[in-house]
Amino acid sequence: MFPWLRHLIGDGGYAGEKLRGALAELGRWTIEIVKRGDRAEGFVVLPQRRIVERSFAWL
């Protein structure tokens, strides 16, 4: 559906081998997981989080 898309950015909820395995079967994808620190409490602004949220809004 998006042949030009090769790099995905996701939050910590998508960390895991299941997603990486599924992407490997679909082609040459890379995924970057953006996690917040272990010491963080409540809402924390994360690098590239705005990009993820904006992409969801476009969809």
Helices and strands as residue ranges (DSSP letters): E 7-11, G 12-14, H 17-26, E 30-34, H 49-58
